[in-house]
Amino acid sequence: MPKLQKNLNLFGLTMIAIGSCVGSGIFLTPHTIANDLPSEGHMMMMWLLGGLISLTGALTFAELAGMFPKTGGVYQYLKEAYGDLIAFLYGWCILLVITSGAIAALSVAFANYILQDPDVGYWPKMGVGALCILSITFANIFGVKISQLFSNFFTVAKILGIIALVVVAASLGVRSFESTVELRSIDDMGNAFSLALIGILWSYGGWHHASYLAGESKNASRIIPKAMLLGTLAVTLIYLACNWAYLTLIPLETIQENRAVAAVAVSTVVDWGGPVIAALIAISVFGTASIYTLTAPRIYYRMAKDGVFFGIFSKISDKYKVPVWAIVLQSSWALVLMLFWGLFSKIIGYVVFTDWLFMLLAGASIFLFRKTRKDHLRPIKAWGYPFIPAIFVGIVGWFIIMTLLQGMDYTLAGCALIGLGIPVFFIFRANRKNINKKENLEEHEH
């Protein structure tokens, strides 16, 4: 029976951790954040905070990855800590909203930057988005080595593009940051920061995708933690440098008025800056969507192996040694989301809230394991325990509570989706028990 092949190395996994984060967010969300927090200092502080949150998370997940170096990553941590139901709900949300929704959103962004002519209609853009999804699906079906090369190429390309932007800004000198914001109360400040954090966490989300590929990694218990840490540090530096470049090239008021911040910033230097940035964003989102198509299907594969999902999704391709049907499933659903729910801004809220809710649970599991599995092998221990994990859990917990208190539509929809997954889990589990009984009965009769 074919098995997953261990072909991924540290460099490839680090590129996956970086590429999973650096998609469209750094080019588009600064506009939203500048409006939520109209202060250059606060804006830079929020991007630094996002990096610190991700770094504390990576330090926490490093221990978990070393303890459970299995395919599925975060899914496996949740299963070990809280049981099959919570793990299934994570996979359920990954498929229906988190990753499929992100791929849909990225494909819409890709189409918008490929077809910038305002006269181009809705359906031609959806056609380009569909071609994006189909092409990355085929690329990921031909084996994890091809997927790794694909990921490396697009991640390196986007990093070089961002470096070029920063170099241009540095060569023009530093403009002083002067804009300020007056927040009327603690409540105003809390609301403003939590709103800004949505875009920040959307942009930083993804570094944990390297953990999904543990079953195809060489010496996974050591290189998965390193890949997440290196990837998070790199993304933080990239984002801080990129936002510094924006604020150096254009004033805050211009960022507030223009969604395409990167294009406007580069256009202040060269007339053809807009098309160059559009091409860079298209490359960036295409690469990120490809990585998501590589990583998340390993969760559905693991769910099927655990007997809580359709068995066909546990099948590995004889020739290419990848979970082909799991990849096809995710891409098909992403196409549906894109065609019938194709507005970028509407998808972000669902993805961020639901994803970070499970990240909170996964991060908190380290405290549980330290008590219940004291003797478990830990190749890498969380640095700064218990303070670093507590900071991660505390900040993410505050974000989840604030979004719930604000009663936004996507938080209610996210909770409804999780609730809907509970009966589905019990249906799968009951079916699995019936199959096991039937197999045992047949063996007894023979």
Secondary structure by P-SEA (a helix, b strand, c coil): cbbbbccccaaaaaaaaaaaccccccccaaaaaaaacccaaaaaaaaaaaaaaaaaaaaaaaaaaaacccccaaaaaaaacccaaaaaaaaaaaaacaaaaaaaaaaaaaaaaacccccccaaaaaaaaaaaaaaaaaaaaccaaaaaaaaaaaaaaaaaaaaaaaaaaaaacbbbbcbbbbbccaaaaaaaaaaaaaaaaaaaccccccccccccccccccaaaaaaaaaaaaaaaaaaaaaaaaaaaccaaaaaaccaaaaaaaaacccaaaaaaaaaaaaaaaaaaaaaaacaaaaaaaaaaaccccccccccccccccaaaaaaaaaaaaaaaaaccccaaaaaaaaaaaaaaaaaaaaaaaaaaaacccccccccccccaaaaaaaaaaaaaaaaaaaaaaccaaaaaaaaaaaaaaaaaaaaaaaaaaaaaaaaaaaaac
